[in-house]
Amino acid sequence: MNEVQTLFPIPAGLEAPVWGVVKLIILVGLLFYLVFAVVVIRQVQLMTKTVAGELDRTIRIVSWIHFALSVGVFLGVLLFL
């Protein structure tokens, strides 16, 4: 029994379905966050085309790092769960 299961006890007959639903909700939420990260990249691309500035390259790099980290978190959670 892991730490989460000791903090939130679930009756024996419902244990597997409840945790399956929780895992599914987490994965769907992270999938939506991945879509958000793609939208951020797209918005940054549009912004840098429209508004020229000194921080264009830096903002682009930060948006790609954000996307890479969100993919990493999604894959990590996918493997962990």
Secondary structure, 3 states (H helix, E strand, C coil): CCHHHHHCCCCHHHHHHHHHHHHHHHHHHHHHHHHHHHHHHHHHHHHHHHCCCCCHHHHHHHHHHHHHHHHHHHHHHHHHC
